Structure formats: structure tokens, C-alpha cells
Amino acid sequence: MATATLSLGSNLGDRAENLRVALQKIGELPSTRIVKSSTFHETDPVGGPPQGKFLNAAARLETELEPHELLHSLQKIEREMGRPAEHERWGPRVIDLDLLTYDNLRLNTPELTLPHPRMKERAFVLIPLAEISPEFKNLTVPGTPVPGTKRNHADRPKSR
């Protein structure tokens, strides 16, 4: 069994329900079990066109699916939930599922890079991830406080 971490986000429709449905569908994947999921965090969008706030979460899985199989399964869930295969980069979305890590695998293919190349730059990924995976607690994002120091709440996603 491999351990994988995911980032989930939604800024269209009932964002909390979209995250709950996505987590349920991920838990129903063959030979896959959600070990832990984070609370939901409201965040401002990063990049892209003007759009509403996101609700973000993270999940840690145990899976027998290979990395590319897991990626394809996540993309299928996105499509089933209404995200078109062709979509605007960093645009609004019903659901966004990103595979962040898969064990300690380092992978760089045209389709998949592990660990996710921008995960360490994004508070909306790291804050929920640190909640569920202790090994990520010491990572910091430029412009955000170091864990254990006084936080400026403007720099931090709001927990739900």
C-alpha cells in the first residue's frame, strides 16, 4: 500500500458539498482508503480571472493504485462532478483534485510531476496538509508566518 496526499478545492456551487462528494468518491476508488482528511479552509483564488473564494481541504490516502492510475481516477471524478476536461487554467471550478505526493516517489512525466511542483508555494495547500500529515508542519509559504509564531489572520485561510 502506498500513501498519497491530495489537495481538494471548489469555488462553484455548494463548495462544502462538492468537497464532501469528492471525498466520498475518492474513498470508493478500488483498493483505496482515506486515512485522514482536513477541515475545510476558505481561501482567496490565486491567479486566473476574477472569481469567488475557494473552499480547500487535503486528504491522506492509502492506495494500491499506481500514481498514473490514481491521477486518472481523480480526473474521472472531476469530470463526473462537472469539471470539463478542457478548462481555463486557474479558473473557477466545481472541483479541483491535485495529487501532491505518492510515498517518497519523485516523478517527472508530461502528465504527472511528484511531488506537486507548486505545493510548497501555496498556503491553501500547505495549511490543510499540515493538519493531516505531520511531516508537512514545518514547511512554510513565502509571506505566511512560521508555524508556532503569531499569525496574521489575513495571511491564513479561514477554517470552516
C-alpha positions as CSV (number, residue, x, y, z in Angstrom):
1,M,0.0,0.0,0.0
2,A,1.2,3.4,-0.9
3,T,0.5,6.6,0.9
4,A,-0.7,9.5,-1.2
5,T,-1.7,13.1,-0.3
6,L,-4.2,15.2,-2.2
7,S,-5.4,18.8,-2.3
8,L,-9.1,19.5,-3.0
9,G,-10.7,22.8,-3.9
10,S,-14.0,24.2,-5.1
11,N,-15.4,27.6,-5.8
12,L,-18.6,27.0,-7.7
13,G,-21.9,25.8,-6.3
14,D,-22.2,24.3,-2.9
15,R,-18.5,24.3,-2.2
16,A,-18.6,22.2,1.0
17,E,-20.9,19.6,-0.5
18,N,-18.6,19.4,-3.6
19,L,-15.7,18.6,-1.3
20,R,-17.7,16.1,0.7
21,V,-18.9,14.3,-2.5
22,A,-15.3,14.3,-3.9
23,L,-14.0,12.7,-0.7
24,Q,-16.8,10.1,-0.8
25,K,-15.9,9.3,-4.4
26,I,-12.2,9.1,-3.6
27,G,-13.0,6.7,-0.7
28,E,-14.9,4.5,-3.2
29,L,-11.9,4.0,-5.5
30,P,-10.7,0.4,-5.8
31,S,-8.0,-0.6,-3.2
32,T,-8.1,3.0,-1.8
33,R,-8.9,4.2,1.7
34,I,-8.9,7.7,3.1
35,V,-6.8,7.7,6.2
36,K,-7.5,11.3,7.2
37,S,-9.0,14.5,5.8
38,S,-8.5,18.1,6.9
39,T,-11.1,20.6,7.9
40,F,-12.3,22.9,5.1
41,H,-10.5,26.3,4.7
42,E,-11.8,29.3,2.8
43,T,-9.2,31.0,0.6
44,D,-8.8,33.7,-2.0
45,P,-8.2,32.5,-5.5
46,V,-4.6,32.5,-6.8
47,G,-4.1,33.6,-10.4
48,G,-6.6,33.4,-13.1
49,P,-9.7,35.5,-13.8
50,P,-11.7,37.3,-11.1
51,Q,-13.7,34.6,-9.3
52,G,-15.2,33.6,-6.0
53,K,-13.4,32.3,-2.9
54,F,-12.3,28.7,-2.8
55,L,-13.0,26.1,-0.1
56,N,-9.9,23.9,0.2
57,A,-9.1,20.7,2.0
58,A,-6.4,17.9,2.0
59,A,-6.6,14.2,2.3
60,R,-4.2,11.4,3.0
61,L,-4.9,8.0,1.3
62,E,-3.6,4.5,1.4
63,T,-3.9,3.0,-2.1
64,E,-2.8,0.1,-4.2
65,L,-3.4,2.2,-7.4
66,E,-0.2,3.2,-9.2
67,P,0.4,7.0,-9.4
68,H,-0.9,7.4,-13.0
69,E,-3.9,5.2,-12.2
70,L,-4.7,7.4,-9.2
71,L,-4.3,10.6,-11.3
72,H,-6.7,9.2,-14.0
73,S,-9.2,8.2,-11.3
74,L,-9.1,11.7,-9.8
75,Q,-9.5,13.3,-13.2
76,K,-12.5,11.0,-13.8
77,I,-14.1,12.2,-10.5
78,E,-13.5,15.8,-11.6
79,R,-15.3,15.1,-14.9
80,E,-18.2,13.2,-13.2
81,M,-18.7,16.2,-10.9
82,G,-18.9,18.6,-13.8
83,R,-15.4,19.9,-14.5
84,P,-14.8,19.9,-18.2
85,A,-11.7,18.1,-19.5
86,E,-10.7,21.3,-21.2
87,H,-10.8,24.2,-18.7
88,E,-9.3,27.6,-18.1
89,R,-6.1,27.3,-16.1
90,W,-6.6,28.6,-12.6
91,G,-10.3,29.4,-13.5
92,P,-13.4,28.8,-11.4
93,R,-14.2,25.1,-10.9
94,V,-16.8,22.8,-9.2
95,I,-13.9,20.6,-8.1
96,D,-10.1,20.5,-8.4
97,L,-8.2,17.4,-7.2
98,D,-4.4,17.5,-7.2
99,L,-2.2,14.6,-6.4
100,L,0.5,16.1,-4.2
101,T,2.7,13.2,-3.1
102,Y,2.9,9.5,-3.5
103,D,5.1,7.8,-0.9
104,N,8.6,9.4,-1.4
105,L,8.3,9.0,-5.2
106,R,10.0,11.6,-7.4
107,L,8.4,11.6,-10.8
108,N,8.5,13.9,-13.8
109,T,6.5,12.9,-16.8
110,P,4.5,15.1,-19.2
111,E,1.3,14.1,-17.4
112,L,2.4,14.0,-13.7
113,T,5.1,15.5,-11.5
114,L,5.6,14.3,-8.0
115,P,5.8,15.8,-5.6
116,H,3.5,18.5,-7.0
117,P,5.8,21.3,-8.2
118,R,4.0,24.2,-6.7
119,M,2.6,22.7,-3.5
120,K,5.3,24.4,-1.3
121,E,4.3,27.9,-2.6
122,R,0.6,27.6,-1.7
123,A,-0.8,28.2,1.8
124,F,-4.2,26.8,0.6
125,V,-2.4,23.5,0.1
126,L,0.1,23.5,3.0
127,I,-2.2,24.6,5.8
128,P,-4.8,21.8,5.3
129,L,-2.0,19.4,4.5
130,A,-0.1,20.1,7.7
131,E,-3.3,19.4,9.6
132,I,-3.3,15.8,8.4
133,S,0.3,15.0,7.8
134,P,2.9,15.9,10.5
135,E,5.8,15.8,8.0
136,F,4.4,18.9,6.4
137,K,4.1,21.0,9.5
138,N,7.5,22.7,9.2
139,L,7.0,23.8,5.6
140,T,6.3,27.5,5.2
141,V,5.0,29.6,2.3
142,P,6.6,33.0,1.5
143,G,4.5,35.7,3.2
144,T,3.0,33.4,5.8
145,P,4.2,33.1,9.4
146,V,6.3,30.2,10.6
147,P,4.2,27.6,12.5
148,G,4.1,28.4,16.2
149,T,4.5,32.2,15.7
150,K,1.8,34.8,15.9
151,R,-0.4,34.6,12.8
152,N,-1.7,37.4,10.8
153,H,-5.2,36.1,10.0
154,A,-5.2,38.0,6.7
155,D,-2.4,35.6,5.5
156,R,-4.2,32.4,6.6
157,P,-7.2,30.7,5.2
158,K,-10.3,30.7,7.4
159,S,-11.2,27.3,8.8
160,R,-14.8,26.2,8.4
